[in-house]
Amino acid sequence: MSFLEKMSTADLMENLREELTCFICLDYFTSPVTTECGHSFCLLCLLRSWEKHSTPLSCPECWRTLQVPHFQPNERLGRLAGIGKQLRSQVLQREDKQGPYERMLAATKVSPDDEPGVNAFSTPCRRINRVYLPSEAEEQHKEKLLEVLNLLCKKKKETQVILTHEKERVILCKEETKNCKQVVVSEYTKMHQFLKEEEQLHLQLLDKEERENLKRLRDNEIKLTQQIRGLGKMMDQVEATCQSSIIASSEEVKEALERSKPLLLQCPETATTELSLCRITGMREMLRKFSTDITLDPATANAYLVLSEDLKSVRYGGIRQKLPDNPERFDQSATVLGAQSFTCGRHYWEVEVGNKTEWEVGICKDSVSRKGNLPKPPGDLFSLIGLKIGDDYSLWVSSPLKGQHVREPVHKVGVFLDYESGHIAFYNVTDESLIYSFPPDSFQEALRPIFSPCLPNEGTNSGPLTICSLNSYVGRRCR
């Protein structure tokens, strides 16, 4: 038999051995079983492999997850493995003492006495292609493989330590989250209780002020009624004297004038009523969660208005600029719109009005009329107007127009829009109080911010309106 023929026989024997070898122990099958994915293993090897791994169980060869650890005994494969083992033994005995080839063929033999380290390293591979090398070269390769094996074992231990640590962190993470949730619930419970107490105190204060205001109004009503009654009696006396057939003497006329003088000096006055500012604890912090970055739209600005480069400020310039009279531009009203339009979500922004004696900020429909200076139809404009005449300062709201006197001027105004709920409100940012809240509306089209610095009023109202920066807060846009 030639050398090539011997190599061919050896290859066939090696291929047969590989087909009859367990993937786990790398030895001929012993009591083989076959899993549902079609791979076969020694029964004992498979059970030991599953003992080392936590669920879910998987095939050691293809790593397919096995829903149920089910397998079938494969007796035929066991008998074939026995025949293959005997055949290999006979071939090796017949070719014993035939030179270097025999030694290379023997090197391919795998027995239960093989080194565990080598078998463990070979586990991830289904078939190992053996190279027939002289014993010295084989030993060198084994040493290299053992070095790699040691490195892999070390890396496996390191990874196992990290895995154990991560599993512990999972438990800690759940516990920390649970504790944080308990703290949040506890703190919000206290906050709710605190706010409820604040609400009750505020309502009690308003009830007290209501009673005091009603008493002032009733007392003043009685006083005015008495004045009217006194004036009526005096009118009857004077009228009777005038209609008398006998001309009254100068003394009688003088006496009538003296009696009427105190009544004529009486000045009817309205009673003064006061209500506490509607300050809401934590209002500004809550509103600023919905902060929206607002800029001015140059295409809508009246030609007399001057906008800052960052489009955050507007003032009345006094000189008409050469700008195109496009349909979007206000031609008569000293007004400019915000560049942003809203069709959903909650939005909040603040406007610095400073010491201006007249100004207007608010929200309008995107379709609001830009031409002329006629009053806007109800529902087109929701604005707040500040007006100072002498020492008298008042705030007015549009749609419908109504006003209220205030003790101190407002220097910074907060504007809030909740599109879905149809809610628009204005706030005094300085003392964190509500100025006015419009009744709920149903918006059907886009809304836009609106600003007017108004006319300069002989230099007393030349300051700008400035949109404040709220970049440190992120608002909730559309829900």
DATA-V888825 format. One record per backbone hydrogen bond with DSSP energy under -0.5 kcal/mol. NH is the residue of the N-H (numbers start at 1). CO is the residue of the C=O. E is the energy in kcal/mol with one decimal. If there is no record, write none. Layout:
BEGIN
nh=NH co=CO e=E
nh=NH co=CO e=E
END
This chain:
BEGIN
nh=6 co=2 e=-1.9
nh=7 co=3 e=-2.3
nh=8 co=4 e=-2.2
nh=9 co=5 e=-2.2
nh=10 co=6 e=-2.4
nh=11 co=7 e=-2.6
nh=12 co=8 e=-2.3
nh=13 co=9 e=-2.6
nh=14 co=10 e=-2.7
nh=15 co=11 e=-2.7
nh=16 co=12 e=-2.5
nh=17 co=13 e=-2.5
nh=18 co=14 e=-2.4
nh=19 co=15 e=-1.8
nh=20 co=16 e=-1.2
nh=21 co=18 e=-1.2
nh=22 co=27 e=-3.1
nh=23 co=40 e=-0.6
nh=26 co=22 e=-1.8
nh=29 co=20 e=-1.8
nh=33 co=41 e=-2.6
nh=34 co=72 e=-2.9
nh=35 co=39 e=-2.6
nh=36 co=70 e=-0.8
nh=38 co=35 e=-1.9
nh=41 co=33 e=-2.2
nh=43 co=30 e=-0.9
nh=43 co=31 e=-1.4
nh=46 co=42 e=-2.6
nh=47 co=43 e=-2.2
nh=48 co=44 e=-2.3
nh=49 co=45 e=-2.2
nh=50 co=46 e=-2.1
nh=51 co=47 e=-1.7
nh=52 co=48 e=-1.2
nh=53 co=49 e=-0.6
nh=53 co=50 e=-0.5
nh=59 co=64 e=-2.1
nh=63 co=59 e=-2.0
nh=66 co=57 e=-2.6
nh=67 co=65 e=-0.7
nh=70 co=68 e=-2.7
nh=72 co=34 e=-2.4
nh=74 co=32 e=-2.7
nh=78 co=74 e=-1.6
nh=79 co=75 e=-2.4
nh=80 co=76 e=-2.4
nh=81 co=77 e=-2.2
nh=82 co=78 e=-1.9
nh=83 co=79 e=-2.4
nh=84 co=80 e=-2.9
nh=85 co=81 e=-2.1
nh=86 co=82 e=-2.2
nh=87 co=83 e=-2.8
nh=88 co=84 e=-2.3
nh=89 co=85 e=-1.8
nh=90 co=86 e=-2.3
nh=91 co=87 e=-2.3
nh=92 co=88 e=-2.3
nh=93 co=89 e=-2.0
nh=94 co=90 e=-2.4
nh=95 co=91 e=-1.9
nh=96 co=93 e=-1.1
nh=98 co=95 e=-0.8
nh=102 co=99 e=-0.8
nh=103 co=99 e=-1.2
nh=104 co=100 e=-2.2
nh=105 co=101 e=-2.5
nh=106 co=102 e=-2.4
nh=107 co=103 e=-1.3
nh=108 co=105 e=-1.3
nh=109 co=106 e=-1.7
nh=114 co=111 e=-2.1
nh=119 co=115 e=-1.9
nh=120 co=116 e=-3.0
nh=121 co=117 e=-2.1
nh=122 co=118 e=-1.6
nh=123 co=119 e=-0.8
nh=123 co=120 e=-0.7
nh=125 co=122 e=-1.7
nh=129 co=127 e=-0.6
nh=130 co=128 e=-0.8
nh=133 co=131 e=-0.9
nh=138 co=134 e=-2.4
nh=139 co=135 e=-2.3
nh=140 co=136 e=-1.8
nh=141 co=137 e=-2.3
nh=142 co=138 e=-2.3
nh=143 co=139 e=-2.3
nh=144 co=140 e=-2.1
nh=145 co=141 e=-2.5
nh=146 co=142 e=-2.7
nh=147 co=143 e=-2.2
nh=148 co=144 e=-2.5
nh=149 co=145 e=-2.7
nh=150 co=146 e=-2.6
nh=151 co=147 e=-2.3
nh=152 co=148 e=-2.7
nh=153 co=149 e=-2.7
nh=154 co=150 e=-2.6
nh=155 co=151 e=-2.8
nh=156 co=152 e=-2.7
nh=157 co=153 e=-2.4
nh=158 co=154 e=-2.3
nh=159 co=155 e=-2.7
nh=160 co=156 e=-2.6
nh=161 co=157 e=-2.3
nh=162 co=158 e=-2.2
nh=163 co=159 e=-2.9
nh=164 co=160 e=-2.6
nh=165 co=161 e=-2.3
nh=166 co=162 e=-2.9
nh=167 co=163 e=-2.4
nh=168 co=164 e=-2.0
nh=169 co=165 e=-2.3
nh=170 co=166 e=-2.0
nh=171 co=167 e=-1.5
nh=172 co=168 e=-2.4
nh=173 co=169 e=-3.3
nh=174 co=170 e=-2.1
nh=175 co=171 e=-2.2
nh=176 co=172 e=-3.2
nh=177 co=173 e=-2.6
nh=178 co=174 e=-2.4
nh=179 co=175 e=-2.6
nh=180 co=176 e=-2.8
nh=181 co=177 e=-2.5
nh=182 co=178 e=-2.1
nh=183 co=179 e=-2.4
nh=184 co=180 e=-2.9
nh=185 co=181 e=-2.8
nh=186 co=182 e=-2.5
nh=187 co=183 e=-3.2
nh=188 co=184 e=-2.9
nh=189 co=185 e=-2.1
nh=190 co=186 e=-2.2
nh=191 co=187 e=-2.7
nh=192 co=188 e=-3.3
nh=193 co=189 e=-2.3
nh=194 co=190 e=-2.9
nh=195 co=191 e=-3.2
nh=196 co=192 e=-2.5
nh=197 co=193 e=-2.4
nh=198 co=194 e=-2.6
nh=199 co=195 e=-2.8
nh=200 co=196 e=-2.4
nh=201 co=197 e=-2.6
nh=202 co=198 e=-2.5
nh=203 co=199 e=-2.6
nh=204 co=200 e=-2.7
nh=205 co=201 e=-2.4
nh=206 co=202 e=-2.3
nh=207 co=203 e=-2.5
nh=208 co=204 e=-2.3
nh=209 co=205 e=-2.6
nh=210 co=206 e=-2.4
nh=211 co=207 e=-2.2
nh=212 co=208 e=-2.3
nh=213 co=209 e=-2.7
nh=214 co=210 e=-2.8
nh=215 co=211 e=-2.2
nh=216 co=212 e=-2.2
nh=217 co=213 e=-2.5
nh=218 co=214 e=-2.6
nh=219 co=215 e=-2.9
nh=220 co=216 e=-2.5
nh=221 co=217 e=-2.0
nh=222 co=218 e=-2.5
nh=223 co=219 e=-2.4
nh=224 co=220 e=-2.7
nh=225 co=221 e=-2.2
nh=226 co=222 e=-2.4
nh=227 co=223 e=-2.0
nh=228 co=224 e=-2.5
nh=229 co=225 e=-2.4
nh=230 co=226 e=-2.6
nh=231 co=227 e=-2.7
nh=232 co=228 e=-2.2
nh=233 co=229 e=-2.2
nh=234 co=230 e=-2.3
nh=235 co=231 e=-2.3
nh=236 co=232 e=-2.1
nh=237 co=233 e=-2.2
nh=238 co=234 e=-2.6
nh=239 co=235 e=-2.5
nh=240 co=236 e=-2.4
nh=241 co=237 e=-2.3
nh=242 co=238 e=-2.2
nh=243 co=239 e=-1.8
nh=244 co=240 e=-0.7
nh=244 co=241 e=-0.6
nh=247 co=245 e=-0.6
nh=253 co=249 e=-2.2
nh=254 co=250 e=-2.4
nh=255 co=251 e=-2.3
nh=256 co=252 e=-2.3
nh=257 co=253 e=-2.4
nh=258 co=254 e=-2.0
nh=259 co=255 e=-1.9
nh=260 co=256 e=-1.9
nh=261 co=257 e=-1.4
nh=262 co=258 e=-0.7
nh=263 co=259 e=-0.5
nh=264 co=260 e=-2.4
nh=265 co=261 e=-1.7
nh=266 co=262 e=-0.8
nh=266 co=263 e=-0.6
nh=268 co=266 e=-0.6
nh=273 co=271 e=-0.5
nh=278 co=434 e=-0.5
nh=279 co=277 e=-2.0
nh=280 co=432 e=-1.2
nh=281 co=279 e=-0.5
nh=283 co=280 e=-2.0
nh=286 co=282 e=-1.9
nh=287 co=283 e=-2.6
nh=288 co=284 e=-2.5
nh=289 co=286 e=-1.1
nh=290 co=287 e=-2.2
nh=291 co=288 e=-1.3
nh=292 co=348 e=-2.2
nh=294 co=292 e=-0.7
nh=296 co=311 e=-2.4
nh=297 co=337 e=-2.7
nh=298 co=296 e=-0.7
nh=300 co=297 e=-1.8
nh=301 co=297 e=-0.5
nh=301 co=298 e=-0.8
nh=302 co=335 e=-1.4
nh=305 co=302 e=-2.1
nh=306 co=315 e=-2.9
nh=308 co=313 e=-2.2
nh=311 co=308 e=-1.6
nh=314 co=465 e=-2.2
nh=315 co=306 e=-1.8
nh=317 co=304 e=-3.1
nh=317 co=315 e=-0.6
nh=318 co=304 e=-0.6
nh=321 co=303 e=-1.9
nh=323 co=321 e=-1.5
nh=326 co=324 e=-1.9
nh=329 co=326 e=-1.6
nh=330 co=300 e=-1.8
nh=331 co=370 e=-1.6
nh=335 co=333 e=-2.5
nh=336 co=451 e=-2.3
nh=338 co=449 e=-2.8
nh=339 co=295 e=-3.2
nh=342 co=447 e=-2.6
nh=346 co=476 e=-1.1
nh=346 co=477 e=-1.2
nh=347 co=417 e=-2.8
nh=348 co=290 e=-1.7
nh=349 co=415 e=-1.9
nh=351 co=413 e=-2.9
nh=352 co=466 e=-3.6
nh=353 co=351 e=-0.6
nh=353 co=411 e=-2.4
nh=354 co=411 e=-1.7
nh=356 co=353 e=-1.6
nh=359 co=386 e=-1.6
nh=360 co=452 e=-2.0
nh=361 co=384 e=-2.1
nh=362 co=450 e=-1.8
nh=363 co=382 e=-2.6
nh=364 co=448 e=-2.6
nh=365 co=380 e=-2.2
nh=366 co=446 e=-2.5
nh=368 co=365 e=-1.8
nh=380 co=377 e=-2.1
nh=381 co=377 e=-0.5
nh=382 co=363 e=-3.2
nh=384 co=361 e=-3.3
nh=385 co=396 e=-3.5
nh=386 co=359 e=-1.8
nh=387 co=394 e=-2.4
nh=388 co=357 e=-2.5
nh=389 co=392 e=-2.7
nh=390 co=388 e=-0.5
nh=392 co=389 e=-2.1
nh=393 co=391 e=-0.6
nh=394 co=387 e=-2.8
nh=395 co=404 e=-2.6
nh=396 co=385 e=-2.8
nh=397 co=402 e=-2.9
nh=398 co=383 e=-1.7
nh=402 co=397 e=-2.0
nh=404 co=395 e=-2.3
nh=406 co=393 e=-2.2
nh=413 co=351 e=-2.7
nh=414 co=427 e=-2.6
nh=415 co=349 e=-3.2
nh=416 co=425 e=-2.4
nh=417 co=347 e=-2.8
nh=418 co=423 e=-2.7
nh=419 co=345 e=-2.4
nh=419 co=417 e=-0.5
nh=422 co=418 e=-0.8
nh=422 co=419 e=-0.9
nh=423 co=418 e=-2.1
nh=425 co=416 e=-1.9
nh=426 co=436 e=-2.9
nh=427 co=414 e=-2.3
nh=428 co=433 e=-3.2
nh=429 co=412 e=-2.0
nh=429 co=427 e=-0.9
nh=430 co=412 e=-0.6
nh=432 co=428 e=-0.8
nh=433 co=428 e=-1.5
nh=434 co=278 e=-2.2
nh=435 co=426 e=-2.5
nh=436 co=426 e=-1.5
nh=438 co=424 e=-2.4
nh=441 co=422 e=-1.9
nh=443 co=441 e=-0.6
nh=447 co=342 e=-2.1
nh=448 co=364 e=-2.9
nh=449 co=340 e=-0.6
nh=450 co=362 e=-2.3
nh=451 co=336 e=-2.4
nh=452 co=360 e=-2.3
nh=454 co=334 e=-0.7
nh=460 co=457 e=-1.6
nh=461 co=456 e=-2.6
nh=462 co=459 e=-0.6
nh=465 co=314 e=-2.7
nh=466 co=352 e=-2.0
nh=467 co=312 e=-3.4
nh=468 co=350 e=-2.6
nh=468 co=466 e=-0.5
nh=473 co=470 e=-1.7
nh=475 co=291 e=-0.9
nh=475 co=473 e=-0.5
nh=477 co=475 e=-0.7
END
